[in-house]
Amino acid sequence: MSASQNVVVSETTRSSIITSSNNNSSSSPKPSTAPPGLISISKKKLLKNLDVINGGQRINAWVDSMRASSPTHLKSLPSSIYSQQQLNSWIMHHPSALDMFEQIMEASGGKQIVMFLDYDGTLSPIVDDPDRAFMSSKMRRTVKKLAKCFPTAIVTGRCIDKVYNFVKLAELYYAGSHGMDIKGPSKGVSRQKRLKQSLLYQPASDYLPMIDEVYRKLLETTKSTPGAKVENHKFCASVHFRCVDEKKWSELVQQVRSVLQEYPTLKLTQGRKVFEIRPMIEWDKGKALEFLLESLGLGNSNDVFPVYIGDDRTDEDAFKMLRDRGEGFGILVSKFPKDTDASYSLHDPSQVMDFLRRLVEWKQMQPKM
Ligand SMILES: O=P(O)(O)OC[C@H]1O[C@H](O[C@H]2O[C@H](CO)[C@@H](O)[C@H](O)[C@H]2O)[C@H](O)[C@@H](O)[C@@H]1O
């Protein structure tokens, strides 16, 4: 198999780079959501770049993409990357969900609200060690109350077991491994309802042994790179570079790619300082959202108002799904302007908690039907 068969797609391909120079808006795949100043590189274009150029340059393209996706780089260069005007324009297109709370509730117009929450960077702050990405007890209490008011799902790149160890709420729906492992609540609904809802959907179950094998090979291959961390998420795997010295990034890319060359049915994507290795199947967080709505009997309803909150590129699939369905909306958790299909923004997990609290308070004030 040729290396290019092993499709290499960076999740940062649409990650927005805000420049102080004039925007070439023709490069943006979604002019309607990208305010002036945003340059989006389409997936197709990046694939072409990555596949046409020779091996060495392809590694460089990856390293560039790793740099571009690094929030610390954005943080250290804000004024040279985007102007205040561009920032204002982005905020105008993606206002704070807290500032717009009343309007959002009005738009929900009495429909059934369903909540979808990403985990890392949304419910828990981003930290160096993925095993220590704890959610605060305040956040847990808030999510618990939220689930009493609305059906609530956690949609994450982590496997269900790992995310459950952090969240510890049995009354939630879980879509782990980027939506490839879906489970219904085991508590908080009546027994009969629970039996009906005893959801278990694993569209990539055939990949289980392959992911396990790849995980072990990645562990072995990357052990010479200090700071690299490999995680097994059952139907996908992650290789973290948050703690890897930038000088070693190209070495790490080569190591990961060398392992993946033997697995043409897996794809490599990039999240927040992490490589994600996933089966090449037509399934993502957006599909998981759709599946969950259908399982709730709300798939073809005009009466549903889904709200998805997430911070990462993989959450864009869910934001887009909501836009395409014309239902509810997405909220991007970010302090920085990014090209996104979300309608609103929140800065960080503490603002997410404030928003969820207000939702609970709002629900409690509604007349009982
Ligand atoms: O879909 P998500 O819930 O956002 O999962 C995506 C990745 O999240 C985790 O990594 C991220 O959070 C870590 C802890 O804060 C951080 O160290 C890392 O840099 C982030 O990318 C998780 O560990 C990954 O396996 C997931 O792919």
The ligand as a MOL file (V3000), in Angstrom:
LIG
                    3D

  0  0  0     0  0            999 V3000
M  V30 BEGIN CTAB
M  V30 COUNTS 27 28 0 0 0
M  V30 BEGIN ATOM
M  V30 1 O -13.8340 15.0240 22.2430 0
M  V30 2 P -13.0900 15.4510 23.4460 0
M  V30 3 O -13.7940 15.0810 24.7280 0
M  V30 4 O -12.7370 16.9090 23.4050 0
M  V30 5 O -11.7240 14.5860 23.3860 0
M  V30 6 C -10.6660 14.9540 22.5210 0
M  V30 7 C -9.3500 14.5800 23.1630 0
M  V30 8 O -9.4840 14.9930 24.5170 0
M  V30 9 C -8.3810 14.6730 25.3790 0
M  V30 10 O -7.2690 15.4490 25.0010 0
M  V30 11 C -7.4400 16.8500 25.1910 0
M  V30 12 O -7.5430 17.1060 26.5980 0
M  V30 13 C -6.3520 16.7640 27.3660 0
M  V30 14 C -6.6470 17.0180 28.8380 0
M  V30 15 O -6.9950 18.3500 29.0790 0
M  V30 16 C -5.1570 17.5600 26.8400 0
M  V30 17 O -3.9780 17.1900 27.5360 0
M  V30 18 C -4.9770 17.2880 25.3410 0
M  V30 19 O -3.9390 18.0930 24.8110 0
M  V30 20 C -6.2760 17.5960 24.5850 0
M  V30 21 O -6.1750 17.2330 23.2000 0
M  V30 22 C -8.0960 13.1960 25.3270 0
M  V30 23 O -7.0000 12.8840 26.1620 0
M  V30 24 C -7.8340 12.7650 23.8980 0
M  V30 25 O -7.5690 11.3720 23.8500 0
M  V30 26 C -9.0780 13.0840 23.0720 0
M  V30 27 O -8.8250 12.7060 21.7350 0
M  V30 END ATOM
M  V30 BEGIN BOND
M  V30 1 2 1 2
M  V30 2 1 2 3
M  V30 3 1 2 4
M  V30 4 1 2 5
M  V30 5 1 5 6
M  V30 6 1 6 7
M  V30 7 1 7 8
M  V30 8 1 7 26
M  V30 9 1 8 9
M  V30 10 1 9 10
M  V30 11 1 9 22
M  V30 12 1 10 11
M  V30 13 1 11 12
M  V30 14 1 11 20
M  V30 15 1 12 13
M  V30 16 1 13 14
M  V30 17 1 13 16
M  V30 18 1 14 15
M  V30 19 1 16 17
M  V30 20 1 16 18
M  V30 21 1 18 19
M  V30 22 1 18 20
M  V30 23 1 20 21
M  V30 24 1 22 23
M  V30 25 1 22 24
M  V30 26 1 24 25
M  V30 27 1 24 26
M  V30 28 1 26 27
M  V30 END BOND
M  V30 END CTAB
M  END
